Amino acid sequence: MKSKIVFDLFFAVFGLIILIPVFIIIYLTIRFTSTGPGFFKQKRVGQYGHLFTIYKFRTMRINDGTNTISVKGDCRITKVGKFLRKFKLDELPELWNIIKGEMSFVGPRPDVEGYADLLKGEDRLVLNLKPGITGPATLKYSNEEELLAAVEDPKQYNDEVIFPDKVKINMMYLKNWTLWLDLRIIFATIFRTNY
């Protein structure tokens, strides 16, 4: 997957440079419209199960809650945050994670601690992949917050239905990876089409 590494690094650096004005506008908008930092940092499980710090634009109000599941209409999400989430702009700082070698453009979304422990047998091979900004599971569950908002127990539904399905999808991606597949997934993510 050397071509994947070269692709990721080149386009992450290029993207970070040309998007500097966008970063500044989003950062200042967040700071002026809600209390708290412009960026959100959190420990996530990365390649081989190693922890890393993911960077995103903050979309929620600052609180001391421990809930890691967000649903559509979550009262913690700011007005600016709703806009950023809708167009996935909150993910832009993850370009820095790609440059640092912690993430890829395409791969499984990085989970918070605890979920990697649920992987058994061959499914643990998913940890050989770098987590991605987008991926086949991300595309399938692009309306994940709406799905979770429609069930009685969002965490249980996530743990028992969505998470296992994402693992299956990511295993298929691992077994069938090509750079062309990555390009198709990136295109589908940008233009919201099927790949």
Secondary structure, DSSP 8 states (H G I E B T S, - for coil): -HHHHHHHHHHHHHHHHHTHHHHHHHHHHHHHHSSS-SEEEEEEE-GGG-EEEEEEE--B-----------TT-TTB-HHHHHHHHTTGGGTTHHHHHHTTS-EEES-----TTSGGG--GGGGGGGGS--EEE-HHHHHTTTHHHHHHTSS-HHHHIIIIIHHHHHHHHHHHHHT--HHHHHHHHHHHHHT---
